[in-house]
Amino acid sequence: MNYIPVPYTELRKQLFQGSISCLEVVESFLNRIELNNKNLNAFLEVYGDEAKQRAKEVDNKIKSGTAGKLAGMVVGIKDLLCYENHHSYAGSKILNTFKSTFSATAVQRLLDEDAIIIGRQNCDEFGMGSTNENSAYGPVLNFQNQSKVAGGSSGGSAVAVQADMCQVSLGTDTGGSIRMPAAFCGVAGLKPTYGKVSRWGLIAYASSFDTIGPMGKFVSDLDLVMEVIAGEDGNDSTLFETARNYTKTQKVAYIKEIVEHSSLQPEIKNAFFDRLEQLKSLGYEVKAVDFPYLEQLLPTYYVLTTAESSSNLSRFDGVKFGHRTQNPHNLIDMYKKTRSEGFGEEVKRRIMLGTFVLSADYFDAYYTKAQKVRRLIKDYTDTILKDCDFIISPTTSSTAYSIGEKTLDPIQMYLGDLFTVQANVTGLPAISIPMGNDDSGMPMGFQIMGKAFDEKQIVALSKELV
């Protein structure tokens, strides 16, 4: 039997009725991985035999009535997430021998509910990139058009779902790394509120921005995964639970400066305004708002994330794990050569930028000022959300770039994050859902950002629109 993905609730009924088995589901995904992955490069490692064995175990649990909430859900995990006794390279040569001794909380919670991990997915090195061309293991290609990028940094996770090589992927989002590839690949991707999902077992890029979230073809699947992976675990001090009394105002805001931005592709702009009409037909009041800090979003994001990456990546020095240079002259030489050989160009660029902004002479001029601007951005965004339920926008200013189109100009690459970084700077939840295709047939994305811990409401609106 060849399983074609359907929403997990439908698959679960079939599994419990016995019309299909977990083993048949896994074998269907493995067949498509065998057919497509060599060209797409979405998976760096496939756990074929292991996944089939686990599928048999879950089939037995279903028969005995002891199966978990996600029994038979086949999941791929981004190469930034630790999985006990499995490799985690973070898309980098510097970790090319690293095998984790424990599983990330989010991964373990999926396993505890009988999900099946099918493989490890390619990503930009340490999550630093918008196209998945910064991976040390080669770029991920877009299944819709293999001359186009997949988006980054969770490109492998998006393409794996796009090409039906798994039901759901677990990605990470620091500045749009779930939502941007979701938009480029025509799937859904949810970045949760900062502090909702434990970062324990996530190889850190920028600790006050990093989040873990699901990607899939069906918004309902993202909701189910979030129910399982969210919540305190005792290992991440930034986690906190909150119960909100949600009052629906039926008001939605969009930022005028975004839809009037010169970089916005005409087809995306037209599709976005079509979505506005759809929202109005559903009874929502749609209003345009000003956002005076649009031009400060990217500088604030990059000053702070590069500073945090400089600190976080200092641990990769060849001493305890990962790559170590051969025949160094002394300890300092070992540090220098190990890091020069192990890190890619983009990672080196961000480490150097971060080290610069944290230096004594420039700390106040850059890092301290960026933290103050971050607070202004958050306060202004929260002000908009006091009057409205959601802030909506296109996910990206254009559809997927051609391979190599942006790699020679880092500034142009960074500009691609303009519409997504607001959710990370503010810590708010946001989702990207499909918004049709442009004139060349490439997917476009529609973004919904909500109040802190309002993931359920974001998902509910998404279901109304797709």
N, C-alpha and C positions, 0 to 999 in steps of 0.2 A: 504494500500500500504506500502511495506517495502522499504524505501529509502536506497540504498547503495551509499556511498559518491562518487561523481564525482567532477571534478574541478568546483569551484563555478560559473565560466562563463557559464558552461553547465547547472548547477542547475538553475541559474538565468533565462535562456531561458525557461526552463520548468515551472518555477514559473509564468513568465509573459505570457506564452502561456496557462496557466491554466491546464496543464497536471498533476501537483502536487501542493499541497498547503504547506504553511509554517507549518501549524498544522500537516500535515502528516509527514513532515520532522522531526519535533520535537518529535512526538510520536514514530517514528522509532528509534531515538537516545535514548529516554527514555526506550523503550523496551530492547535495548541492554544494557543500564546501569543496568536495573533490572536483566537481565540475567547474567551479568559478574562482576559487581562492587563488589559484596559481596566477591568474591575470590580475585580480583585484587587490591582492596582498592585504586583505582585511585581518586575517588571523596570522599571528606569529607562531602559534603553537595550538594544535588541536588535540584534545584529550579523547580520542576516539574510543579506544578499548575501555577506558575508565568510564566514559559517559554511558556506553552500552551496559556495562556491569551495574552501574548505578540505576539505569533505567529498569533493569530486571528486578532490582531490590525495591524500587518504588512501585512497580507492577504488583509485587507481592504485598506491599503495604496497602495498596488500593483494594486488593482482594480480601485482606484481613480487616479492613475498615480502620486502619491506623494511619492513613496518609495525611500529610500536612496540607496547609492552605494552598501551596503552589506545586502540588504533586504533578510532575511531568512537564513543568514549565522549563524549557531549554534556554539557558542564559549564557551569553558570552561576557567576559569581563575585560575591561580595559587594562592595559599593561602597567598601569600605575597602582593597581590594587593587589594587595598581598593575598596569596592563597597557599595555605600550609602545604609544604613539601612540593611546591611548584615554583617555577622560575617567575620572577618579576623583574623586567629589565628597564622599565620606565622609558622604553624607546631609545635607550642610550647604550653606547659601548661600555661606559664606565661601570655598568651593573650587569655585564654580559655573563657573569658566572654566579649571580646572586639567586639563591633559592630561599624562599621565606620559611621561617619556623612557625608561623602562625597565620591565621586568616583574618583579613579585615572584618570588622564587625558586620558591615553590610553584606559581605560575601557569606559569612558564617550564618547570618540570619536567613538568607535564601536557602542555604543547605539544610538548616534546621526545619524548614517548611517543605523539604523534599523537592526543591528545584534541582535541576541537573546542569552543572557547569560543563560547557562543551569546548571551551578554548579561551586562549589569551589573545586579545585584540591589539592591533597596531595603533600607535598614537604618535603625535609629535613628542620629541624628546622632553621629558619632564613636564609635559603639557604645555610647552611653549611654542605655540604656532596656531595659525588659523586655516591651514590647508592640508595638514598631515604630510607635508613635504620635508619636515624637519626630523623625521624619524631616522635613526641610524640604520634602519632595516628597510629603507625604501619607501616611496610614497604609496598611499592608498588611492586607488582609482575609483571614480564614480561609476556605479553600475549602470546608470542611465546613459552615460556617454564617457567612455574610458579615456578620452582626451581631456577630461575635466577633473578637477580636484574633488575630494570628498568633503572638504572642510575639516577644521581642526579645533581642538586637538584630538577629539574623540572620533576621528574619521573612520577607523576600523570598526568601531562600535556601530556607527551609523550605517555603513555599507553592509555590514553583516546582517542587519535587520532589513535593509533595502533589498538585498539579494536573497532574502528568505534563507539565510544560513543559520539563524537562531530566532527564537520567538521574541526575546527581549535582550538588550545589552545593558550593562551597568557601566556608565561613563562618569566623567568628572567635569566640572564646570568652574573655571576660575575667572574667565572674562567673556564667556560665551561658548565654551568648548563642548557643551552638549547641544545647545540651541543652534549654533551656526552649522555644524554638519547635519543636524536634523533638517534644517531648512534646505541646504544644498542637495540632500538626498531624498527629500519628500517624505520624511517620517516625522514622528512626534518625539520631542525630548523635553524632559522636565528638570529644571534646576530648582531644588527646594530652598526654603529659607535657610540662611546660615544658622547653624545650631540645631537643626532638625534631625540630621543624619550624622552619626559619629564618623569622624575622620580617622579613627583608629585603623591602622593598616593601609592608609592611603599615603603613598610616597609624596611628600610635601613639595609643592612649588611655592605658593604664597599662602601662609597659614590662616590669615584673616579673610581670605577670599575663597579658598578651595571648598567645593561642595561635591557630593556624590549623588547621582540621580539616574533614573531609568530612561531608556530610549526604546521605542517600539512602533509598530504600525498602528496599534490600537490604543487610544487614550485610556480606555478602561484597564488595560494591562498595566499602565504606568501607575494608576491609582492603587491597584492591588499590590504592586511591588513596594510602593511607598508605605503602605500600611504595615508591611513586614520589616522594612529596613530602618524605619524612623524610631527615635526614642533613645533615652539615656542608656549608657552601657558601663559607666564607671571608669572609662578610660579616656574620655574626651571632656575636658573641663569647660569647653565652650558650648556644650549641649545644654539645652533647657527645654522643659515642657511648658506649654501655656495653653490655657483653654480660652477661646475667644467667643464672645457672644456676637455672632455674625448677623448684622442687619443689612439686608439687601436694599440698596437705593435705586437699582436699575439705571445707574449712571456710569458711563464709560468715558474716559478722557484719552485724547491723543495729543501729542506734542507737535505744535505747528512747525517748529524749527526742524523736526525730523522729516515730515512729509514734504517740506519745501526745500530740503537739502539738495544741493547741486549734484551730489553723487548718486541720488536715488534713480534707479533704472525705471523708465516709463511704464513698462508692463507691471512692475511691482507696485508702483504708485496707483495705477488703475485698478489692479486687483485689490489693493488695500481699501480704496474707496468703495469698491463693490462690497467688501466685507462690512464697511460702515453701514451701508444700506441694509445688509442682512441683519445687523444688530438692531437697527431701527425697526425692522419688520418683526423682530422678536420682542419688541416693547422697551428696548433700552434707549435712554437719552444719551446721545453722543455729543460731546463738547470738545472744542479745541482749547488747549491751554498753552500758555507760554512757559518755557523752561530756560531761564537765563544762563544756566551753567553747562549747556551742551558742549561748548568748545573746551570746557575744563574737564570733561569726563575722562577722555583718553590720557591727558597728561597726569591727572591724579592717579588713575589706575596704573599707569606704567611706572611712575615714580615709586609708588608703594609696593607694587608686586615685584619689581626688580630688587628693591631693598630687601624684601622678605626672601626672595630666591637666593640672593647673595649669602644671607645667613643660613638658610636651610641647606643649600648645596655645599656648604663648607665641610660637611661631614664626609663627603665622598673624596677621599684623599689617598686611597690605595692601601690604607693601614689595616682595616678590619675586614673589609669585604669588597667584592667587585674587582675591576681591572687594576693591575699594578704594573708600572713600567718595568722593563727588563734592564738590569745592570746599572742602576743609578749610581752617581758618584757619592752622594750623601743623602741625608734625610730631606733637606730642602729641595735637592735635585729630583728626588723621588716624587715629592708633592707636585712640583711644577710639571714634570713630564707626564705623570699619571693623569693629571687634570687636563693638560694640553691634548693628550692622545685620546682621552676618554670622552670629553665633552665635544659636542658639535658647535658650529659657528654661532648659531642663534643663542644657545645656552651660554656660551662664553660672552656674547654681547650683553646679555641681560645681567650676568654676574658682575661684569665690569661696570655697567651702568648703576647697578644697585650698590656696589662697593663705593662708587663715587658719591652717590647721594647720601650715603651713611657716613662719609668721612667728616672729620671734625670741622673742617672749614666750610662745608656745604650742608651740613645736617639741618640747620635751621632754615636755610634758604630753600631747600627742596623738600626734605622729608617732613619736617614740622609743618611747613606751609601746606603740603599735600594732605596731611591729616586734618588740618583745619578746613580745607576745601571739601574734603570727604564729608565732614559733619554738615556743612552748608548744603551739599547735594542731598544728603539723606533727609535733612529737615524739610527742604523744599519739596522733595518727592512725597514725604509723609503728609505734607500740607495738601497736596493734590489728592492724595488717597483718603483724606478725611471727608472730602466731598463726593468722591467717586469710588466705585468698587474696584475698578481696574484701570491700568494705563496700557493702551494697545499701540502697536507699531509694526511695521515690517520687521522681520528678524534681521535681515541683512539688506544692504543697499543695492546689491546685485545678485544674480544667480551665480552658480559655481564658476570660478575662474578656470582658464586653460592651465594645464600643467606648465609650470615655469613662468607664468605670466607676472607674478608678483614677487618672486624670490629674490630678484636683484635689487629691489627697493624696499627695505624694511618699513619705511614710513608708510608707503602705500598698503603694505600688508597690515600694519597696525590700524590703519583707518577703517579696515573691514570690520573691526570690533565695535565701531561707534555706537550701534544701536543696542548691543547686548550688554555692555559693561555697566550700565546704570544699575541693573539688578545685582551685580556683584559688589559694586561700590557701596550700595545701600544694604546689602544682605537680604534683599527681598526675593520671594519666589517668582519664577517666570517659566513659561512654557512656549515652545515653538510647535505649531501645527501646520500641516500642509495648506497652501493657498493657491493650488493650481500650478500650471507651467507657463513659462514665458514663450515667446514666439519661436524659439529654437528647441522647445520641448524640455527645458530644464526646470526643476522644481523651484517654487518660491515658498517662503515661510511667513507665517503670521504669528506675532509674539503677543502674549498676554502676561502682564506683570500685575501682581496683587499685593495685598497687605501681608505683613509677616504672619506666617503659619496659616495662610488661607489657601493652601494647596487644593483642598477639596472644592473650593469655590472656583478656582482656576480650571480644574478638571471639569467641573459641571458646565461651565461656559464653553469649554472646548468641545464637549460632547454635543452641545447645541449647534456648533458651527461646522463640524466635520460630518 
